[in-house]
Amino acid sequence: MTEALPPIPSASLPVSARAPGKCIVFGEHAVVHGAPELVFAIDLETQVLVRAAPATVLNGDSAAARSNPYFARALASVWADGPPIDVRAVSRIPRAAGLGSSAAFVAALTAALGAATGGIDRPTLARRSFQIERGAQGVGSPGDTTAVVGGGFLAINGGPGEPLWTVEDGPRRWDVRRVEDPGWVWVVAHSGIPRSTADAVRAVGERLARPDGPRLLAQFREVAEAGLRAVGRADRAEVASLLARNQELLREVGVSHPRLEELLRAAAPAAEGAKLTGAGAGGSIVALPVPGKETELVRRIARAGGLPFVVRPSPTGAALVEAAPDA
Ligand code: MEV
């Protein structure tokens, strides 16, 4: 039976919502072109608080409320006739790091505004969050917004069973399916090099339009499909070797970076496998630690100048935050 994810219930202002970040294990970039992706929600979160206010402000700033493209698009999409609001956002997800900070902000905000306008079911929240993020970035797939709305491990355009939902964008279509969490601990690490997802996605699009593009895309597809099967049977050795193959492909399409390669080298003695995660060209890596060497892995990455986080999948996606009962 297809899992039914709980809707975001109706709530009145003030309302607070949270959403996790994400980590792509296999298939970034190729997913934009319809290939499969494996992604999980991570236990680093963004939280927003929405209150009625005399004028609309984001973190106390009315100019930011107009210039932040994610905020402006979210309001235009789901709060067009709404009264002015004061939105505060706090996040533990590093920004522009490939770990889903913009998707988490969009999903938490859209969940809060959806609650304040009578509630919103999860497929609609996923689709709206994608449209808002896609509109702000100009390019991209629903992978990030799907992960932070759905929580846990998810397959885009692959995996077993019935889809939880489908997202469409013009002629493109992505099916979303639940994948069982193999129960592993992961380490993600930010290189400190900020990057633009849109620029990286456009550059890869141009690379894949060259004559050997279809061959490369077929290889991305093959690795992600094998990765989905390997995670499904909790085969760490196979997952590790596929992480390395996926990294080779990402190098070949030009989105690795010398700092990412340094972090991957530093991680190698304590990691079964590792690769960049997200758009690349900076941003972050993901590593599967050798069991028992998690601390050593974190130390190695930190010594090489990375910002490591030990992460577990966050089982729930975007959700309302219950107000603390009055004392
Ligand atoms: C960015 O986190 C993942 C990319 O595949 C872009 C996208 O899917 O929107 C690079």
Residues whose N, C-alpha, C, O or C-beta is under 5 A from the ligand:
A	BS01	MEV	E28 H29 V31 V32 G98 G140 S141 G143 D144 G278 A279
